[in-house]
Amino acid sequence: MKESILKSLSISVMYVVFAIFIEVVTFLTLGYGFFPRYSLFDVAIIAILAGVIVLLPYDWLRIAISILFLYTQIVLGIVNNIMYSVSGDLLTVEMIKLAGEGISALDLSFFNWWILVLFICLALVIFVAYLFIYRIATPYVENKRKMALYFVILFCLFQFCGYSWYALSYANLADSSISIESDKVLFQNLKSKTDAFQKFGTFGFYFKNVQICYFINQTLSEETLRDYAQFLLTDNSTPVTDYTGISEGNNVITILLETLEYIAIDPYFTPFLYQLMTEDCYTLTNYVTENKTNVSEGITLFGNYSAAYPATVPEEEIQQALSNTQLPYTLANLVKQQTNSQVRTTYVHDNVRTYYNRDQVFPYAGYDTMITLDNMDTLKEIVQNRPNEEDRYEFTGVFQDFIRDSDMISTYIDQIAPTTGERFVTSIATITMHGPHEQRQSTQKYYDKIMADDSNRQKMLDYLVECGYILPDSEKLMDSFYWYKAAAMDVDKALEILFTHLKDTGLDKNTTVLLYSDHNCYYESLSWHFRNLDRSESYVTDLYIQPCMIYDQKLCAKANQSDTYTTGYQDDRFVCTYNNLPTILDLLGLSYNPNIYMGCSIFDENIVNQVFNTLKVTNSYMNDKIYMTQDQVEYIAEDVSLEQLNTFKSNRYIIYQKQLVVDAIYSNPRIFEIYQELQNS
């Protein structure tokens, strides 16, 4: 009996040893050091799982479950390494809920394959070790009840140790009077994935992630909801600036320019973009953005975004959440409300409408018509049957086989900017520039043009160097850049088609066009390579300064103190994605509650206090000179004073608290009921 107990116990002990070793390998390959800061979380949960293993009735079952647990941990290590190396992200349960949409676009060409080999070798070692212990003969045991009692005792011992260590770990979490810097608060919400993973480890992180998603009732108390509703009522009058209402009655077109950054713009291959940036638009030269596409788009069109945003909750909950909230504060809905619905609202995107549940979200955001890849059958046939070979390309339905943005704009130009005389709000999300940046039939003609024009190609490279960029030495990276540039050339053509239409029809005089990037070029880490940065140096704020332009003749005329529009304007103040919607509402002279939005108009005096919260993997806070994670300053420019740093921290906390209200608005529609009650009382 002793041999049987020892063999069974050794299976659990082997699980503990291998689980800890896999965790060390995971942290080392991610560049996080050897072990999490609160390593006892890992040890505690590993002990609890080891107790479950020892209680199982058969050795073969103990071994099978041990291998299952360990291989799951290995798969998580591999997936997180891939995601972190490509996009700087980590896997969460929410991504799995979205059917892998957050993972589907990953490009593996720059993944370190030796990491995969390392994990596979580790998996083989585990299998051989358990096979060896399984083949060790054990004597027959007659008194099975007594042996079962020993196993129950061992199970209780493992559980006691595990839960005691877990409680001790939680008790030792660093707390702070400023909740944004509290590890206890971080453990409850995991708002900063990188910080949480580094501090709590694989087991602590995923244990809490599953708990939050499936087992914790996050419904707020009536008192808290009332406090949040009261916040929405406090100082909620529409801010007035020197620019309020100067573009009243204008049509609006917003264009999310996928993965557009300044390395994509030059006078030689993207001349129209260059002209917009330097001559025609009110250009925000110090605009910071860094989020997944759907988040940047949500912030721009809704004015806010939340972890509880309906596109990230299980599908069966979306309709109820949206029907209760109704999203009254979005761009399209606000224009509708204040024009008695005398406005045409259209959303255009050359990807499927179900991506990030846009099909269920955007109708509630006020878009009456959605033109997406699902109903572009005519366009698909056109591009595959053109007589000119260089304009013909196959569309297979694979994610990277995108419809050209120029084809989308030219085909649906009358719906995007109708000439029927009715007012319109149109929001466009492009996709051609989405990575990976590699050979594509749809952009082959642009790539060929770049490679055939040695003179202009060299001028383009010289221009980038003059702008302060550093050209990568790698031929592979430069080739990726040329494919990225080829996609930008199509976007350049798309915008030229749109603006030519606006000018030919006279719509340019009364249409406000917002052009904004969603994030930098993270595929192939081009954004880092062109700044001679390592991927670990993601705290450098220059990585996140991306193009943002407003085409509005009345705006530019006023900015230039002129009665008529003659040229654009360059604004170098720090602004971010949060400012997009309030600025448009300000220009249009629409009434709105500023408390619902994360930012203010760029013409508001409070713009000097703006802090940007990325809502991405690190949940970082930044302006153009400071970059902070949860509890530490990662980067600060030399000319920043202590007073400026303290002001930044104070404003960061205001943004953090406002985000809590935004989260509550989406997940607890009761807030709006209380809001109406208080408003009418």
Helices and strands as residue ranges (DSSP letters): H 2-30, H 39-55, H 59-87, H 93-97, H 113-135, H 144-171, G 179-181, H 183-189, H 193-214, H 222-233, E 251-257, G 262-264, H 271-275, I 276-280, E 282-284, E 287-288, H 293-302, G 310-312, H 315-325, H 331-337, E 344-349, G 355-357, H 358-361, E 369-372, G 373-375, H 377-384, G 389-391, H 405-411, H 413-416, E 424-429, G 441-443, H 444-452, H 454-466, H 475-505, G 507-510, E 511-517, G 523-525, H 526-529, G 541-544, E 548-551, H 553-559, E 569-571, E 575-576, G 577-579, H 580-588, G 594-596, G 605-609, E 612-613, E 621-622, E 626-628, E 633-636, H 642-667, H 670-680
